[in-house]
Amino acid sequence: MSDLVEEVLRSIGPCVSGQLVEALAKKHGLNPATARQRLARNRNIKRLAYLPFPRNARFVYLQEDYGSPMFWSALARALLDHTVAHGGALSALIARGGVIPLAHFSSACGAPVSQKKHLSPVAILKQLLDAKLVQQTEVPGIGACVQLSQQINLEP
């Protein structure tokens, strides 16, 4: 029955695991706990490391979707919709045309420098770099910058 999970993920595209569970439950009349268990047991569904979502959710996708424009746009939309820290950093980059001086990243993303149970701007940047959603680059006349690595289309 793992094909059921893959079939639903193929139809809705890369998303947060909670959305996939909800779609499985709705489309096939499964109990949410059963849908979560089927997702957990499916080894063909990939889970993106580096970027945590609330309530232990993960960004899930099929291997064939990784790196596609649909993948990057879905990941960006999920971060904007479900995470304050990463979504704030991403929206700051998008609002500034996809590039921001590294020295301005901390204040632009709006994350506290050091506060218990909050991600610091350094941690947010590291996770976005590890996920390959952003990259560090040198811009002549400006210096070290953070730049979106991918073209992101946020239209539905």
N, C-alpha and C positions, 0 to 999 in steps of 0.2 A: 504493500500500500504506500510505499515511499513515493511512487510515481504521482500520487494524488498531491503531495506537497509540492513537488516539482512543477506539476501542471498548473497549480494555482500561482506559484511564484513566476512562472513563465508568462501567465496572463496579466499579472499586476506589475511585474518588473521588480527590480531591486528595491528593498524597503526595510523598515525597522521590523524586527521579529514580531512585535505585538500586532502590527498591521497584517502580517502574514497569518498569524493565528486567528485573528478576527475574520479574515477573508475565508480561511479554511472552515471555520465554524459556521459562517453564514452560507457559503456555497454548498457545503456538504452536510450541513446539519450536525456537525460534531460538537461535543461538549468542549469548551475552551481548554480544559485540562488535557483532554485526549488530543486535541490539535497541537498543544504545546509539546506533548510527549512524542507525537509523530515527527514534529520538527526536530526535536532533540535527537531522535534516533536516525534521522536521515543524514547520511554521510556525503551525499552529493551536493547539499546546500552548503555554501561557503559563508563563513562569518568573518566580517572585517575586524581585524585586531586594531589596536591603538586608540580607537574612538569609542569611549563608553557612552551609553545612553541611559536615561533614568530607568530604574527598576530592573537592572541587569539585562536590559534589551540589547540586542546587537543588530548591526546592519547586515542583512542577509542578501545573498545574490547567487546566481548560477555562474559557474566558472566562465562560461561562454560570454557572459555580460561584462566581466571585469574589464575595466579600462575603456569601455565604450562611452560615447557622449551621454547616452541614457544613464549609465552607471554613475558618472560624475554629477550629472544634474540631480538624480535621485538622492545621492549622498548629500549634496549641498542642501536640497530641500529638507531632508530628514534632520540635518544639523540645525537648520534655521527653525524648523517646527518643534523640535524636541529637546534641544540643549541650549541653555542660556549662555554658557561660557564659549563653546565652539561656534554657536550660531551668532553670537555677538561679534566675535573676531571675523567670521566670514562675512557678515553684513557690513562691517567696517571696511573690509577689503573691496567688496563689491561696490559700495558707495564711493570709493576713491578710485574707481576704474581698474581695480584688480592689483594695484601696486601701492605699497606704503613704506616709507622709510622705517627701517628696523627700530630706530630710536623712538619712533612714534607708535609702534605697535602696542606697547603696554597700555598707553592711555587711550588709544583708539578702540581697542577691544573691550575696554570697560571692566576688566577683571581686577579684583583686588590684588595688591602686591603680595601680601602674606596674611591670610586670614584662615583660621581653622575651617576645615571641611570645604574649602573653596580652591579651585584650581588657580594657580598663578599664571600670569601671562607667559612666563617661560615654559611652563608645563603645557599650556594650550598650544603654543607654537611648536613645541617638540612633537606633540601628538599629530598636529596637522602636517608637519614635515614627514613624520613616519608613515602617515597614511597617503603621502604623495599628493595631497590636495593643494599644498603650497610649496614654494621653494624659495631659498635665499639667493639673491642675485645682487650684483654690483651695477648700479646705474651711474653713468658718468655725470659728475657734477652734484650728485646727491649722496652716493656711497651705498652702504649695505641696505638692501630693501627686502621686504617680504612680498612675494608675488603669487597670484593664483597660478597653479601649474596647468590647469585645465580650463578650457572654454566651458562656461557653465550657462545653460539655458534654463531659467527658472519659470518659464511660461508653461502652463499645464498642457 
